């Protein structure tokens, strides 16, 4: 599936170059995007793609960067294992992209990262929080916080805000994201004096969680940590309430999608999750972005994946501007040197491991809506 952004080439750039001077390259900068536009995690891909697209359109409308506009080439991995690697190879070898944006899901970014690294093409994941993603090498970056921070935030929140001492953890064993987030949450919660009374497991695509929830109910816990994606999280909430479990459920940014409420309905009342941004944040940069996104996409309110997609486009453009070229090593060095980049999802500084140091947001479900609760600094 292709989405080609038509570059707006300014007439000034096409002015004749005096004899004896080499013309500066004014061809569009090709950027590859890999997203789950269809399939199980389509809510993530559609959302991040719209944010990325809006960012690229705004950059082009402003005349582009270093005298060149952007041409966004988007590939759909259909939420399937293996497809992201195929898309990355195609974008690098056939489309000759200067950089890659994607993926949201950590498992799929882990397919792309080694290819980007061996090809020396800078890669920026908007939303993959598993630490292993950037460990693939020096060309791999992200604009989101990582799971050790997110797991810590939720462990502290469970203890200090929900006043929980004994919890259950329900992990998706087939998701790198879920396994990692579960690990960091457990480590911190136990270090702070809490007890993990019971751990239960499931796999991506499971629809029945009653046996796990029955065991959790018998353990008599005060809360349940569900570090999974929105489809399963919503079904878990629904089945937990049907079984008479009233304990609060809480999770991470994998919950972030309108589909969470569509599937789970009223059973999600009083649940919590950590994420990267809230459209209710009154910061002018956030409110401006929300208005422009709604104007561009028929009134749709942008979620965290959209905001991170948008930030990933500007994060790349900012590095290219500072590098003064799209030469991969120069762009890589500029990305690595990013300090206090201001985006819609806050201020981002890239650390020695090419991860973003930034704040998290806690959201709760109240009266059938996502409500901004608080911002938690690193």
Secondary structure, DSSP 8 states (H G I E B T S, - for coil): ----------GGGGS---TTS-----S-EEEEEEE--SSTTHHHHHHHHHHHHHHHHHHHHTT-BTTB-EEEEEEE-TT-TTHHHHHHHHHHHTS--SEEE--SSHHHHHHHHHHHHHHT-EEEESS---TTTGGG-TTEEESS--HHHHHHHHHHHHHHTS--SEEEEEEETT-HHHHHHHHHHHHHHHHTT-EEEEEEEE-TT----HHHHHHHHHTT-SEEE--S-HHHHHHHHHHHHHTT--SEEEE-GGG-SHHHHHHHGGGGTT-EEEES--TT---HHHHHHHHHHHHHTTT----HHHHHHHHHHHHHHHHHHHHTS--HHHHHHHHHT--SEEETTEEEEE-TTS-EE--EEEEEEETTEEEEEEEE--
